[in-house]
Amino acid sequence: MARASQKTYESIKNLILDNTYGPGAKLSEEDLATAVGVSRTPVREALRRLHAEGLIDWEANRGATVAAWSDQDLEEIFELRALLEGYGAELAATRITREEIAQLRELSAEMERHAANHDADRIAVCNAEFHAIILRAGRNRRLSALLGAVVQTPLVNRTFQRYDEAAMARSMAHHRELVDAFEAGDRAWAGSVMRAHILAARATLGIT
């Protein structure tokens, strides 16, 4: 039962993150149970968890709907990302392995290839893995838990769809510089670049 509940939670969360269910969309327990292939019980539990994480709203007369993000919500999300991911990069600078650095270097190059082809969806997938590796390299489970709720929002997942050519080039340069900072084992450099990277993404979305 625990495995079914976790799988249901992850499936519904992915449907929200990939915008299958956009902001304001009504989430029917019956429809979700059919889509995921489970009973309504694990769906109900998954919706409770997603409500606690802020991904859905729940009203007595409307049921569950996908949360819409206000300007204030987005400002808070990116402020927290800059703070937490900046610290995570500092930790990673002195704890990262050579293998993880090589993975980051490969992902950075892959993102540049996708950028040349204007494939924002593939960039987003690689970018998520890039940041996940850095977070794991920090070897701090509590930081990982805190960041999970902050980073996994639909808008963060779709940031690259809003980038123009200059913003994309800046983002790719940040990735390269982060890898260089990790290779140098320089905490201050890594943290500074990561914070600039996150705040640049915020500016691209028009959040000041």
C-alpha positions in Angstrom: 0.0 0.0 0.0 2.9 2.4 0.9 4.4 1.8 -2.6 1.1 2.4 -4.3 0.6 5.6 -2.4 4.1 6.9 -3.3 3.7 6.0 -6.9 0.3 7.7 -7.1 1.7 10.8 -5.4 4.7 11.0 -7.9 2.4 10.4 -10.9 0.0 13.2 -10.0 2.8 15.5 -9.0 4.4 15.0 -12.5 1.1 15.7 -14.2 1.1 19.1 -12.4 4.8 19.8 -13.0 4.6 19.1 -16.7 1.5 21.3 -16.9 -0.9 18.6 -18.0 -3.0 20.1 -15.2 -2.3 23.9 -15.3 -3.0 26.5 -12.7 -6.6 26.5 -11.6 -7.4 23.1 -13.1 -9.8 21.0 -11.1 -8.5 17.7 -9.8 -11.1 15.0 -9.7 -10.3 12.0 -7.5 -12.2 9.8 -9.9 -10.5 11.1 -13.0 -7.0 10.9 -11.4 -7.6 7.4 -10.2 -8.5 6.3 -13.7 -5.5 8.1 -15.2 -3.0 6.6 -12.7 -4.7 3.2 -12.6 -5.4 3.0 -8.8 -8.3 3.3 -6.4 -9.4 6.7 -5.0 -7.8 6.0 -1.6 -4.2 6.6 -2.7 -5.3 9.5 -4.8 -6.9 11.2 -1.8 -3.7 10.7 0.2 -1.6 12.1 -2.7 -3.8 15.2 -2.9 -3.3 15.8 0.8 0.4 15.6 0.4 0.4 17.9 -2.6 -1.8 20.4 -0.7 0.7 20.4 2.2 3.5 21.2 -0.3 1.6 24.1 -1.8 1.1 22.6 -5.2 -2.7 22.4 -4.9 -5.4 24.4 -3.2 -8.3 22.8 -1.4 -11.7 24.4 -0.8 -14.7 22.7 0.8 -17.1 23.7 -2.0 -14.7 23.2 -4.9 -12.4 20.4 -3.9 -8.8 20.3 -5.2 -7.5 22.6 -7.8 -3.9 23.2 -9.1 -2.4 26.2 -7.3 -1.9 29.4 -9.2 1.3 31.4 -8.3 1.1 35.1 -7.4 3.9 37.5 -7.9 4.6 37.3 -4.1 4.7 33.5 -4.3 7.3 33.6 -7.1 9.4 36.2 -5.4 9.5 34.1 -2.3 10.4 30.9 -4.3 13.3 32.5 -6.1 14.6 34.3 -2.9 14.7 30.9 -1.2 16.3 29.2 -4.2 19.1 31.8 -4.3 19.7 31.4 -0.6 19.5 27.6 -0.4 21.0 26.6 -3.7 23.8 29.1 -3.1 24.6 27.4 0.2 24.3 24.0 -1.5 26.8 25.0 -4.1 29.2 26.1 -1.4 28.9 22.7 0.3 29.3 20.9 -3.0 32.5 22.8 -3.8 34.4 20.9 -1.1 32.5 17.6 -1.1 31.9 16.9 -4.8 33.6 13.9 -6.4 35.5 13.8 -9.7 32.8 11.6 -11.2 30.1 14.1 -10.3 32.1 17.0 -11.8 32.4 15.0 -15.0 28.7 14.4 -15.0 28.1 18.2 -14.6 30.5 18.9 -17.4 28.7 16.5 -19.7 25.3 17.9 -18.8 26.5 21.4 -19.4 27.7 20.5 -22.9 24.4 18.7 -23.6 22.4 21.7 -22.6 24.4 23.9 -25.0 23.6 21.5 -27.8 19.9 21.6 -27.0 20.1 25.4 -26.7 21.5 25.5 -30.3 18.5 23.5 -31.4 16.1 25.8 -29.3 14.8 22.7 -27.4 13.7 24.2 -24.1 12.1 21.0 -22.9 15.3 19.0 -23.2 17.3 21.8 -21.6 14.9 21.8 -18.6 15.4 18.0 -18.2 19.2 18.4 -18.2 19.1 21.4 -16.0 17.0 19.6 -13.4 19.6 16.8 -13.3 22.4 19.3 -13.2 21.0 21.0 -10.1 20.1 17.7 -8.5 23.7 16.5 -8.8 25.0 19.7 -7.1 22.5 19.2 -4.3 23.5 15.6 -3.8 27.1 16.6 -3.9 26.5 18.8 -0.8 25.8 15.7 1.2 23.1 17.4 3.3 19.8 15.6 3.4 18.0 18.3 5.3 18.9 20.9 2.7 17.7 18.5 0.0 14.4 18.1 1.7 14.0 21.9 2.0 14.9 22.6 -1.6 12.6 19.9 -3.0 9.4 21.8 -2.1 10.9 25.1 -3.4 12.3 23.9 -6.7 9.6 21.6 -7.8 7.0 24.0 -9.1 5.5 24.2 -12.6 6.9 27.6 -13.3 10.5 26.7 -12.2 10.2 23.7 -14.6 9.2 26.0 -17.5 11.7 28.8 -16.9 13.7 28.0 -20.1 10.6 28.5 -22.3 10.8 32.2 -21.4 14.5 32.8 -22.2 15.6 34.9 -25.1 19.0 34.3 -26.8 20.9 36.5 -24.4 19.3 35.0 -21.3 20.0 31.5 -22.6 23.7 32.4 -23.3 24.0 33.8 -19.8 22.5 30.6 -18.2 24.8 28.4 -20.2 27.8 30.5 -19.1 26.8 30.1 -15.5 26.7 26.3 -15.9 30.2 26.3 -17.3 31.5 28.6 -14.5 29.9 26.5 -11.8 31.8 23.4 -13.1 35.0 25.4 -13.1 34.3 26.5 -9.5 33.8 23.0 -8.4 36.9 21.8 -10.1 38.8 24.5 -8.2 37.1 23.6 -4.9 36.3 27.2 -4.4 33.3 27.6 -2.0 32.9 31.4 -2.4 33.1 31.3 -6.2 30.5 28.4 -6.5 28.1 30.1 -4.1 28.4 33.4 -5.8 27.8 32.0 -9.3 24.8 29.9 -8.2 23.1 32.9 -6.5 23.7 35.0 -9.7 22.3 32.1 -11.8 19.1 31.9 -9.8 18.5 35.6 -9.6 19.1 36.0 -13.3 16.3 33.4 -13.9 14.1 35.4 -11.6 14.8 38.5 -13.6 13.9 36.7 -16.9 10.5 36.0 -15.5 10.0 39.6 -14.7 10.2 39.2 -10.9 12.2 41.9 -9.2 
